[in-house]
Amino acid sequence: MKAYQELSKEELLALQTSLNQEYKEAQAKGLKLDMSRGKPAPSQLEMGMDIMDILNSESSMKTEAGLDVRNYGVLEGIPEARQLMAEIMGTKAENVIVCGNSSLNIMYDTFARSMTHGVMGSTPWAKLDKIKFLCPAPGYDRHFAITQHFGFEMITVPMSCDGPDMDMVEKLVAEDATIKGIWCVPKYSNPQGYTYSNETVKRMAALKPAAEDFRIFWDNAYAVHDLYEDRQDTLLEILSECEKAGNPNMVYEFCSTSKVSFAGAGIAAIASSVENLDFMKKSMTVQTIGYDKINQLRHVRYYKDINGVKEHMKKHAAMLRPKFEASLNLLDQELTGLGIGEWTKPNGGYFISFQTMEGCAKAVVAKCKEAGMVLTGAGATYPYGKDPKDSNIRIAPSFPTPEEMAQATALFILCVKLVSVEKLLENK
């Protein structure tokens, strides 16, 4: 079929009638589908249940160095857990602090600390008249929520398949000392599934910010979340690149096992320069005497090292791949050449990013909801929830079954077609 833009008004009206009939039939099915959040499916959580058998009342509760994990202390995390998280991030254990279960929590705390106590001796952000943050978009809504919560002015930076627009980033940070940082999901970005190119990482590490307290918030959430063994994206390691560029303190890297072990009971870590970590620990020692070392030990004994993690992630990939492919195959079959949508085909991560015609995303999400399917709200992938073109929709294939995913995608495609026809008829 030819592109919708090439159809006459009569052809569009006939198509609208046909699509409306299909939509009524879809509504009559009483569907209840949820593609709103990138949650692991129950089957993925079940797959890792034997981690619970690693420790019991008869287990040794001591680390290799003889530390009793049931007691107080060891703020940085047990050495074995620091090593495991360092391997996942591709850095050194001395650059890692292992915290609780949530990397989002560490990001929030890092912001809060900078607001109240500054960054390594700088003026606390809360005492400054104006504070800004760079937000590559489409991006992760919870990043934007943190930034907004602390009163930052958010500046949208366009994304490409190589990462953020680095010409824009370099110019802005060099000229404006009120810009205090940038959010990055550098591998299999949320929602597009893009991985930053080597050039992007090198340019990021070599930034010359006007603000001495500028920091890159490097959320490496999908470091080991490949969908395919034969086509995995690779990401340059940021801490060593910052060192080479003479900016050893410029990055905070975050990572967790939330989509490796359990979403509510994994382990999370921050990696940075030793200087940055020493500054953080001054506040952390007031906040806690130590995080859950028993859970850290459980993870280390279960996965042992990065190879154990990678083997486990192959099982996750085997469950996720059919869901991504069910969605992508239908999108290819039904929408290719129609001129009403574009979509990413990631090699990993948890999302597919879909671009509707301009001005259609909110209407598509609403239509889906009326027919029994919940999507992430249109606009959520942009600062302040405002997509300037109203065109980006995040698809989260992980939670439904492959059959539900195919069903959900078929309904999504129907809604895209219907809204697109309505939009084109408005302009005829």
Buried (B, 14 or more C-beta within 10 A) or exposed (E): EEEBEEBEEEEBBEBBEEBEEBBEEBBEEEBEBBBBEBBBBEEBBEBBEEBEEBBEEEEEBEBEEEBEBEEEEBBBBBBBBBBBBBBBBBBBBBBBBBBBBBBBBBBBBBBBBBBEBBBBEBEBBBEBEEBBBBBBBBBBBBBBBBBBEBEBEBBBBEBEEBBBBBEBBBEBBEEBBBBBBBBBBBBBBBBBBBBBBEEBBBBBBBBEBEBEBBBBBBBBBBBBBBBEEEEBBEBBBBBBBBBEBEBBBBBBBBBBBBBBBBBEBBBBBBBBBEEBBEBBBEBBEEEEEBBBBBBBBBBBBBBEEBEBBBEBBEEBBEBBBBBBBBBBEBBEEBBEEBBBBEBBEBBBBBBBBBBBBEEBBBBBBBBBEEBBBBBBBBBBBBBEBEBEEBBBBBBBBBBBBBEBBBBBBBBBBBBBBBBBBBBBBEEE
